[in-house]
Structure formats: C-alpha cells, structure tokens
Amino acid sequence: MKVGFIGLGIMGSGMAGNILKAGFPLTVYNRTRGKAEPFEKLGARVVNTPEEVARQSDVVLSIVTDAPDVEQILYGEHGIVKAEKKGLIFVDMSTNSPDFALETYSQLKERGIRFLDAPVTGGDKGAKEGTLTIMVGGDEDVFKQVEPVFKAMGKNVIYVGSAGKGQALKLCNQVVIALDMVAVVEALQLSRSMGIEDEKLFSMLSSGAGNSFTVQYYMPKIMKGDLEPGFKSWHLKKDLKYVDDVASKRSIPMPATSLTLQLYSALVANGLGEKGTQSLIKLYDKLVGK
C-alpha cells in the first residue's frame, strides 16, 4: 500500500516516521517544506502539493490543525480532489467535530473518495514511539484496508463505528485529559501553599489511585518549569469548544468541561496558546497572585 502523509508538525513527524520504518512507500507534503526534507533523506518522496500526494498514494493521511486546514488540503487550488483519483482513501487524523467528519464523508463519497476519521491520543511521546491510541470512524471495510498502516503508528487501534464516531470518542478523551490537567494543577497549588515539596506530591500521586498519563508525563514538566508543548494549549481550547458545541446540541450538562474551556480560553488570551497544556499552572499562579 502506497501511503501519503500531510502535516509534519509535533505529532505528524513522529507518525510519518513510524510509517516509513514499517516499510510502506511514503510520499509527504508539509506547508513548510523544510519540515519535510529530513524524510527525503530517509527514503520518502517529498512533493509540493496535496494533489501530488494523492496522485502517488493509495491512502492519504493528514494531521493538521483544524477543519479549515482539512478543507484546504482537500478542496484548495492544488487539493487532493484535484487529482480525481477514484478509490483513494483519505484519513483525517486531526481532531474535528463529528458533524464535520460526517459532512466530509458524504462530500468525498460523491467524488469516489473513501473517508475515515481517525484522531489520535498519546501526545508527541506516543507519536514518536508508535504507541498512540487511534480511534477510527467510517466504513469497516475501508478501516480493514488501512489497519496495517494504523498499527505502524499505534498500539491501540479502536474501530468505533460509522463516520464521525472516531471524532466523537476523541472528544470524550479530551474531556478527561483536560479535567485531569486542572486536577493536577490545583493539587500542586494546594500542596505548595502548605509547604509540601513537589516531588513528594508526585511520588504519592504516581503510585496511588490518582495516577494518570497527566501525572506521569506532564507533572514532571510543570515541576521543572518546562512549558514546551507536547500538545498546544490553543489546540485543547479548540477541542473543548467542539465538546461544548456537541453537548449543547444534545442538551448534555457538562459544567466542569465548560469551566475548563473558560480556563483555557483565558490561558490563550494571556498569550500562552502556543505553549503546552501544562502551562495552565501559569494561569493559576496569576490567580493566586504569584
């Protein structure tokens, strides 16, 4: 299977690297060509447009920022649909709304292109190590065709059901990780106010019922003052806005998630949107006057 990959950022670079290591012929495109050039040295073909990626591939995967970026690589001046390649499979691995996934599925089906929504979780660490969890929505026969490629990037590949359900499951994941970050930050603020060393809080949380990926991966970063992103704050704000929209349409009360959306909105407004989600500690520092 010839694979195309679009979007070689924090997540995409590791994911594309693992596809290449698994032996799939790979064609890549990135808006900033410099990020694609290292893949050429590893044996991938680097091209200048999404249309060229489609022409060279049986399946094209993309992980870009948001729905408008997906639309651009699909329908832009040199977008994937311009290749007019019937039977092509397009996989959106970024986080978008379930409604957007359903709309994309329908629009591409009319053009003879098959579609899967397959967002991921596991952060930059999981992307590099090939241990991502991948949640897939779309036609099951199409999923079966692409499953070997997914397994090159992830250790837990979950076929959820029809188009949009991969995105729906990812939004559930974002609720948990967002609230978990709030819990870790608030626990740190409380323990610090009482003179407890950060290391002792970490030791307790990481070995008890409060343990989580956030504790294991992000809490040490907070303790060191490392705010560089494994996942950017403004991306989480974007995802929580999708959650809020979906919940509102279904009259599902989610007060804790709504509050967390406001916290990350404030974080972005304070100029920390490009920093990691753990930079929430800075907002709390500001709230308590540090």
N, C-alpha and C positions, 0 to 999 in steps of 0.2 A: 504494500500500500504506500503510495507516494503522499507525503504529508506536507502541508503548508502551515506556516505559523506566522501570525501577525501580532505584534506588540511585545517588545523585548525589554520591558521595564523590570521592576523589582521582582515580580512574580514570573513573568514570561521568559526571562533569560534562563532561569533555572529549569523551567518546564521544557523549553525547547532543547536545552542541553541534554536532558534525560531522554527525549525522543531520539535525538541523534545517537546517544550512547546505546540505545536499544537496537540500532541498526536500520531505522527507517530512512529512506531517501528524503531529505528535508530541504524545503525552499522557504526562505524567510524574508519578511519585509518589516521594516520599522520606519516610522516617520522621520526619526533622526537616524540617518544611515550609519553613523559612527557606532551605534549600539549593535548593528547587525554585522559589521565587518569581522569581529572575532569569530563568528560562526563560519565564515568563509574559510578561515584557516583550519577549521575542524572538519571541513568537508561538505558544508551546506552550500546551497546556491542562494546568493543574495540578489534580489530583484528590486525594481524601483517603484512598483505599484501593486496594490492588491489584485488588480486584474491579472498581472503576470503570475502572481502566486496561484491564482485559480487555474490558469492555463497549464501549470506544471504539476498540479496536485489532484489526488482523488478525494482527499478530505482537507479542509482548511479550518484550523483552529485559531481563535483570536482571544486575546485577553487585553482589553483596552479599558478606558476609564468609565464611560457611561453610555447610555443609549444613543445620544447624538454621534458619538465616535463609532459605534457599531453601524449606524446608518450611513456614515461617511464611507467606511470601508466597503459596505455593500453597494450603495447606490451613488457614490460620488463620481466625479468625472472619469476616474480610472478604477472604478469599483469592481467588486467581484462579479456582479451580474453582467458587466460589460463583456465578460469572457464568453457568455452564452453557452455554458457548459452543462448540458443536461446530465442529471445523475450525480453531480457534485454534492458532497456533504459539507455543510457549513456548521461549525460548532462555536457558539458564543460561551466563553468560559469566564467572562466578566460577570459582575453582579448587577442584575437589572430587575425590573418588575416582572412578575408573572404575566401581566397583561401585555407588556412589550414582547415577551417571548412568544405568546400566542399569536400576536399580530405578525411577527416576523415569520413564524412557521407558515402562516396562511399565505403571506405575500411571496415567500420563496417557493412554496409548493406550486403556485401558479406559473412560476418560471422554470419548473422542473428541477429545482434545487431542494435537497432534503436538509432538514434543520434539527439540531439538538441544542438545548440549553444545558450547560454543564458547568455551573460555578464551582469554585473550589474553596476549601478552608485548610489551614495549616501554616499560613504565613510564608515569609521568604525562606525560613528554615525548611519547611516541608517541600517547597518548590525546588530548592537546591538538592535535597536528599531523596527526592522522589517518593515522599511519604504523605502526599496530600490525600485528603478525602474529597472525592469528586461526586457531585450529585447531579444526576442526568435525567432530563425530561425530553420526551419525543417518542417517535415510533420505535418499538422494541427491536424490530429487525435492523433498523439503522444503528441503534445502540450496539447490537451484537457485532456489526461490522467494525465499529470504531473502538470497541472494548479493548483490543490489544494495545492501541495507542494510549488509551486512558491508563492502562496498567503500567505503562512505561513511566508515568508521572505520579501515580498514586498507589497507596497500599490498600485503600478502602474505596471501591468504586460502587456507588449505590444507584441502581436504576429505580427511579421514583415512580415513573408513570408517564402520562401524556405530556405534551409540550406545556411548559410553564411550571411544571411541578418541581423541576430541579431548582428553579429560582425561588419557588415558594419554600422549599426546605432550607435553602441557603439563608433566607430571611429569618427563619426560626433560629438558625445558628447565630446570626448576627445579634439577635436579641440577647442570647445567653452570654456571648463574649463581651458585649457592651456593658451589660449589668455586672458581669464579673469584674471588669476593669474598675467600675465605680466602687464595688465592694473592696477590692484590693487597695485602692487609693484612700478610701475612707478608713479602712483598718490601719493603714500606715499613718494617717493623720492622727487617729486616736492614740495609737501606741507611742508615737513621737511626743504627743502632748503630755504623756505620763512618764517620759524619760526611758522608754524601753528601746533597746538597740534594735535597729532594723534586722540584723542577722538573726536575732532571737525570734522575732515575729516570723521571718521567713522559714526558719527551722521548724517552728510549730506548724505553720500552715502547710508546708510542703510534705509533712509526714502524717497529717491528720485528715479529717473529713473535709477540711476547707481546701484541699489540694486541687489544682486545675492547671491547664496549659498557661493561663494568665499568670498564676503564681510562679510556675516553673520558668517561664520564658521572659515575661515582661517585668516581674517584680525585681529580679536582679538588675535589669536595665534602669529601673527607677532608682534603686539604691545607689547605683553608680552615677546617676545624673545623665544617662545616655538616652537622648530623646530621638535618635535617628530612627527612621521608620522601618518596621517590618511590615506595617500596614499604616497608611497615612490617615491622620485624623479626619480630614475632609472626606475621605472615601467612606469612613464609618458613618459620618453625618449623612452622606448621600444614601447609604443603605438603610439607615434608621428612618429616613424620610419615606423611603419606599414602604417600610414596615408600617409606618403611620398611615400612609395612604390606603394600604391593603386593609388594615384593621378598621379604619373609618368606614370604608365601603361595606364592611361586613358587620358593623356595629359591635366590634370586639373591644372591650375596655382594656387598655394597656397603659395604666398610669405611670408605672416605673419606666417603661420604654419611652414614653412621651417626655418624661423629665430628663432622661439620659440624652434624648435628641436635643433638648434645650441646652444641656451642658456642653455637648459637642458643637452646637451652633455658637455658643459663647466662646468656646476654645478657638474655633475658626475665626470668629470676629476679633479675637485677640492676637491674630497673626501666627497661630500655631498649626494651621491646617496642613502644612507640608511635613510637619513632624509626626512621629509615631503616636498611636493611640494612647500610649503610656504618658504622653505629655499632659494628660488630664491632671496630673499631680500639680502642674503649674497653675491651673485654674483654681484648684483648692488652696494652694499656697496664697494666692491672691485673695481669696475669700476670707481666709483667717488672718490676713494682714502680714504675711511673711514676704 
